[in-house]
Amino acid sequence: MKIHNVTLCAALLASVSTVPAYAHTSFVNPTAEQESTIVAALQVPHGCDGGLPTTEVRIQLPEGFISAKPQPKAGWDIEIIKDDYKKSYMNHGAEVKSGPIEIRWTDGDLPDAYYDTFNVQGKISGVDAGTSLPFKVTQICGDRGTANWDEVAEKGQDPHSLNNPAPTIKIVAKQAMAEGHDHDHAAHDHGAGEHAADVMKSGDIELSGAVAKAMLPGQPVGGGTVTMKNDGASDDRLVSVASPLAGRVEIHEMAMVNDVMKMRKMAAGIVIPAGKTVDMTSGDLHFMFYNVSKPFAEGDKVPVTLTFEKAGKVDVIMDVGSAKGGHEAHQHN
């Protein structure tokens, strides 16, 4: 088993009191089709007993939920625990024998007066229709308390009789029409992300390849990238991003620090060095769209305005591609 940055030792966890909570954790979308890729969006409605704020959330991933990828959260670190699966699975034509089995969001602060969602993308694989997959959850409230959601109903038992039920996702049969639709998407996915918006120019800045990702069911925020080329003799800086389809758009960076994936908002923007290109599709920079008016769907167009210190405002259209894949960025000549 491979554990990235386990921040709480066994002695500390043993000293933490386990206390009952008064509302269940649950998923935004409690059903999913067989052999589908989903975002499991866990709702955490409160802190631990006594109004304690939540500082860590752990989700144990059940067998049959493979190739998981957590969504970073500003202000929280992420730990990904990996191990072998009990059996092998097929994913995009490749055999998968191991992967993430537990996700931990750590070092955060969720006051009892608020709720939040913690999102993990993964594929439902090799699971019979009618099965309810349990995702055992632990909330940790500093060193003063925990709330465990880890009880799983026995066959024939009413889940409502459990005091601390693990949130579940019920697997339903894939419809024939949906299967055909997914097949079409699979063929289309070979070119997903390759179709780019038109090249836009303002001052010395050239923009191309503006793309956004389709949002899966339960996904509360969207992501997008663009390639920025500076043909000038001096540096420029992207200072802000906006879209009429989102309440706000932020520039984020993801990086591994001591085996922990950290995401931070780049309040100072992104520098585009003179004579260089920042290609967000092949590194760790991306845009995050919050409070979207409706989830981005494959084939949609997302209008975005980028504001630069020297080049000014530039309007681009982001083509929405497949929900699969990731955003990356780096600088090169």
N, C-alpha and C positions, 0 to 999 in steps of 0.2 A: 504494500500500500504506500502510495506517495502522498505526503501531506505538505502543502505549502504554508509555511509560517503559522503554525499553531500557536496562538497568542495566549491561551489560557492553559495552565498546567493542570494535571490531574488533581493535585492537592487543592488547588483553588476551586475547581469544580466540585470537589467533594465537600467543600465548606459552604457552598452556595445552597441556600434553602430552597426547596421546591414547594411552591405555593399554588393553590388553585386560582384560575382566572375565571372571568365571568362572561366571556363571549368567545366563540370559536374562531380560529383562523379558518379561512376558506379560500377557494379559487374563484377568480372572476368568471371564468368559463369552466364549469365542472364536468363537461363532457368533451371527448375528442374522438376522431375517427381512427380506425386502425391504419397503421403504416402512414401516419401523417406527421408533419413537423408543426409543432405548436409552441406558443409561449405560455408556460404555466405561470400565471400571475397570482401570487399568494397575497391575500389581504391580511394585514396584521392590524386589528381594530383597536388595540389598547396595549398598555404596558402590563407589567406584572401586578399582582395583588398589592393594594396599598397605593396605587397611582405611581409606581416606579417607572421611569422612562426605560424604554428598550434600547440596549446598547449593542446587542448582537442577535442575529437571526440565523439559525442553522436549518437547512433542509436536507434530509436524507432522501436520495433519489431511488425510487424502486426499480427492481429488475424490469426491463422492458422499456425504460425511458433512457435512451442512449445518446451519445455524442452531445452532451449538455453544454451550453454556454450561458453563463450568468450575464445579466445586464448590469454594468457598473452603475453605482449611485453616487452622486456628488456627496462628499462628506463621509463616505463609508469605504473601508478597505474590503477586499474580497480574498477569500482563501478557497482553493479548489482542491478537494481530496480525491485522488484517483486510485483505482484498484482494478483488478480483473473482474469482468462480468461472470456470472455463473454459467453462461453459455455464450456462443458467438452469434453475431447478427450480421445482416447484410445492409449496407448503407451506401447508396449511389454506386452499386456494383462492387464494393470492397467489403471484405470481411472485417468486422469490428469485434475485438475480444476484450477490450478494456476501455476505460474512460472515467469521467467524473462520477463519483458515487455520493458525494456530499458537497454542498455549497454553503459557505459561511460569509455573511456580511458582518464585518466587525468594526469596532471603534466608531460607532455611530451614536446618534442621539435622537430617539423618537419619543417625544413627550407623550404621556398618557392621554392628553387632550386631543391628540391627532391620530390618524390612521395613515398607513402607507402600503404600497405594494412592492413586492420583491420578485423579480422576474427571471425565469430561466427558460431559454429556448432549448428544445430537444426533440427527438423523434420517438414516437410510439412505435415499437417494433416487436413483432412476435407475440402480441397480446391478443387473446381471444375476446371477441365481442361479448359484452356483458360483464367483463371484469372491472372491478373498481381498484385502481392503483392507489395505494396509500403513500403519501409523502409525509413522513414523520418530521415534526417541526419542534424546535426548541427556541424559546425566547430567553435571552439572558439579560438581566437588568443589573449591570455592574456586578458587584460582589454581594448584592443584597437579596437576590431572588431570581427564580426562573419560572417559566410557564411551559410545561411540556404538553405537546399535542401528538401523542404517540400510540393511542389505543386503537386497535384494529378489530372490527367486528368479526366474530366467528361466523361460520356458515349458518344462516338462519337467524342470526341475532340482529335485533333492531339497532342500527348505528346510533339512533337517538337516545338509546339507553346508556351510552358511554359518557363518562364525565369529561374526558379529555380526548375526544376523537381526533385521529390524524386526518387532515384534509385529504380528500380523494378526488380523482378524476375518473369518471366512468367511461369506458371505451365502448364505442358503438360501431356497428358494421359500416364499412365504406360503401357508399351507394355506387351503383354501376355508372351513373352519369358522372359522379365525382371522380371515379377511377379514370374515365376517359378524359376528364378535364385535367387531372393531374398528369396523365400521360402526355397531353399536349404541352403542359408546362415544363415537363421534364425535357422534352425536345427543345423547347424554347430557352431553357435555362443554360444551354450551351453558349448562348450569346448574351445571357443576362449580364448587364453591367457594361457591355461593349458598345451599346447604342448610346451616344452622347449627344448633349444639346449642342447647338451651334456655338462656334467660337465667338466670343465677345471681346472687344478691345476698348480700353479707356486709358488714355495717357500711355504709360509704359507697361501697363498691366494687361495681359492677355488671359482670358478665362476660357476653359474648355472642359469637356467631360463632366458636366454637372449632372449628378445622378442622386436619387434618393432610393431608399429601400422600402418595399411594401411592408405594411404593418400587419403582423399576424394577430389572430384573435386574442384579445386581452392585453395587447401591447399598448401602453399608455403614451409612449413617446415615439417619434420617428427619427431617423438618421439620414444624413446625406453627406456627400463629398464633392469637391471640385478641384480641378488642377489650375494652379495660378502661376503664370510665367512673368517674370520681370525682365523686360528688354532694356531697361534704363541703366544709367551709370550710378544710381544711388538706391539704397534700400527703400522699400515702401512697407506699409503695415496694414493688414486687414484689421479694422477696429471694431466692426459690428456686422451682424447679419440679421435680416428681418424677412418675414413672409406674411402676407395677408391671411394665410391658411393656418397660422399658428399664433398662440398668445405671445410666445417669445421664442427666440432662437439663440442658443448659446454655442460658443466654440469650446470644444473639449479636447483634452489630450489624455490618452491612456498609456501607462508605462508600468513595467514590472520593477518594483522596489523591494529587494530582499524577499523575492518569491511571492510578493503580494501584488496583484493587479490593482493599481490605483487610478482613479479618474479625477481630473481636476478641471475646473472651469478656467479658461485662459482669459482672464479679465483684461489683460493688456493686449489681447489679440495675437495675430500671427505675423511675424516678420517675413517678408519675401525679399531675400537678398538680391542685390543688383546682379543681373546676368544669370540668375538661377531660377529653378522651378520648384515649387512645393506641390508635390503630387499626393493628394490626400487618399488616393485609392490604394496606396501601397505602403502604408505606415500606420501611425497611431493617432492622427488628427481626424476629427469629424465634427459635423454640426449636429446638434440635438434640437428637435422641434417639440416644444411643449404645448399642451392645451390645444391640440389640433382641432380644427372645425369638424373634420371627419377623418377616419384612418386612411392613410395613403394606400391606394390599390395599384397593382401592377398595370401599367399603361397610362396612369394619371400624369398630369403635368403640375409641377409645384413652382409657382413664381417666387423668386428670392431676390432680395436686394442686398448686395455686398457693399460696404462702405470702407474705402481706403483713405489713409492719411493724405496721400498725394494724388492718387488717381480719381478720388471722389467716389460717387455712387455708380454702381454698375448693376443693371437688372439682368438676371439670367433665368432660364427655365430649366428646372431639374426634371429629367425623365425618371419616372418611378419604375424600377426593375423588380426582380424577384426578391422575396424576403430572405432568401438563402444567401450565405456568404457574409463577409465582414468588411469593415472599413479600416483602412490602414493609411499611413502617410510617411513620407520622408523627404529629404532634400537631396537634390542631385544637380550636377552641372548640365 
